[in-house]
Amino acid sequence: MSPSEPEELQELAALYALGLLEESARRAFESRMKVDSEAESLVSRFGDIATSLLEVIPSKTPPPSLRERLLSRLPAEAKESPLPAEVLLGQGILLVHGRQKPWEETGIPGIRKKTLFYDAGRHYASNLVSMEAGSIYPRHRHADLEELYMLSGQIRLSGHRLGVGDYCRAEPGTLHDDVVAESDCLFIALASTRNEFCRPPA
């Protein structure tokens, strides 16, 4: 997340709560609220504030220029129609807009994923994985080649710390010990969906 994104999110939430977003931007923000609890919470908060103000401040019509000034501060993508999550550019070429993909729960506390691509025939997935600090991905055996590339944060694997730009490759049949998130982190994982969790050695 860039430093400006929290401020932009608050501006979008305030404009949505006040009913000042254009139709396309409104639809895009409603889609975002479905997967972003912070956005939904901000809209609720700004809506409560707006309601309270209406009860104590005399009604006054704002100048038309105010709306234009507020909208001019929004990032260009907020004013455009939302991008599709996937675009087929041609035979065998797929483009994925990751920000449009929803986060999925993995069933493991603190770990979520976005499935960027799934090869049903091979039972193999390309995932964007988010781990909260302290979360643990259990010990597992690889049913196929697995590759991991760190985008942010740090994890610890078999006594080694992996940070931004680090890469791990595991051949089929190999065993991974617990993967422990030392901080909030994000990484790309290319892995089989047939991996098997293993009990720790006695």
N, C-alpha and C positions, 0 to 999 in steps of 0.2 A: 504494500500500500504506500503510495507516495504521500509526502507531507500534506499536500493540498486536499487529498480525498476526504478526510473527515469534515472539513469546512464545506466542500462541495455537497456532501451528503446532507449536511444540516440545511443548506440553502434549498436543495431539492425537496427535502421533507417539509420545510416551512412553506414553500410555494404550493406543494401538493395540499397541505392542510388548509391553505387559504383559497384553494381552487384556482390558482393562477397559472398552472402549467398548461401548455398547448396539448391537444389531444394525443399526439404521438408520444410526447414526453411523459404524459400522464400514464399512458398504457405501459411504457417502458419502466416507469417507476413502480407501478403496481406489480409488474412481473418481478422486479427486484425484491419487493417486500415479501413475496412468497418464499424466498430463499434467504433473506437477510433480516434477521430478527431485530438488528439494531435500527434499520430503516423503519420498520414497522413501529418500534418503540418511540422513535423520534416523531413520527407523524402523530401518534397518540398524545405525546407530550405537548407538541405545538398546537394540536387541536384543543386540548384542555386550556392552554394559555389563551388561545384566541377566544374561546367561549367566555373565559373569565373577564377578558378585556371588554368584550361586548356588553357585559353586564354593568361596567362602571364607567366606560368612556362614551360620551355622546357620539352618535352616528355622524360620520363625515365622509363624503366621497373623496377618495384619493385622486390626485391628478393622473391622467392617462400616462404621463411620462414615467411615473414610478414603476409601473409594470414593465415598461420597456427597459428601464435601467436594471431592474432585477434580472430579467431574462437575458440581458446582454452579458451578465456575469457567469452564466452557466457554461460548462464545457460543451463543445460543439456536439458531442455524441449524445448529450441529454436532449437536444432539440430534434434529433433525427429519429426515424423509426428504429425500433430495436433490431439488432442484428440477429439473424438466425443462428442457432447453436452450431449447425453443420451446413456446409456448402460443398456440393460435388462439382469440382472445377472441370472434370472430364473423366473419361474412363480410367478408373484406378487412382484418381487424385482427389483426396478429401481434405477440406479445410475446416478446422474446428475453432470456433470462437470460445475459448475456455471460460471467459467471464459470463457467458450465457448458459453454461452448463451448471446444473444444480449440484450442490454437495450432497453426497450420499453417506448415510451412517454405515459403518462396517460391522457394527456389533461389538467392537472393541472400544472400551471407554477412551475418549480423547482422540480417536483416530477417525478421520473422514476421507472420502476420496471423490474425485470427479473422473468418470470413465470417459476418456477421450476417444478410445476406439476399442471394440471388442471383436475378436476373431472367433466366431462360434465354432468353426470347423476345427480349429486348433485349441480351443479353450484357453485363449491367451488375450490379455488385456493390456492396454496402455493407460496408465492411471496417473493423475495428479493427486498426491497424497499429502494430507495435513495431519501433523501430530502435535498435540499440546504438550508443553513441558511436563515431564514425569510419566507420560503415557508409555506403554510397552507393547510392542508387536511380538507375539509369542514365538518361541523356538519352532522352526518349521523345516520340512524337507521339500526340495524343489523338484517339481514334476517336469519342468522344462527350464530352458535358459532364463535366468533372471538378471535384469540390469537396473541399477539405481543411480540416479544423478541428483546431487543436492543442489537446491535452488536458494534455500535460506535456512538459518538456524544450524543446530548441531545434533547429531545422534551418536550413540556409542554402540559399537558392534564388536563382539569378541575382544574387548579391551582396547579397541581403536576408536578414536574420535574422527568422525567425518563432518566436514563443514562445507561451506559454499564452494561449488566447483569440483568437489570430490565425487568419485565414481566407484561403484562396486559391481562386479560381475560374478555370478554364481552359475556353475554348470549344472545340468540336470543330474539329480540324484544326490547333490551335496546338501549339507545341513547348515542352517543359519541358527546361531544362538539368538536369544532375545535381542530385539532392537529397541534401545531405550532412548527416548527424546530428552536431551539435556536442556533444551529450550524449545519454544514453539518453532516448528520447522515445516518446510515444504520441499517436496522432492518428486521427481518423475520416477515411476516404477513400471517396468515392462516385465510382466510375470504371468505365469500360468494360474488359472483359477482352480487348478487341481492340486495345488500345494497342500501338504498335510501338516497340521500342527502336531508337535511331538511333546511328550512328557519330558521334563528335565531329567538328566541322568541321576540315578540314585546315589 
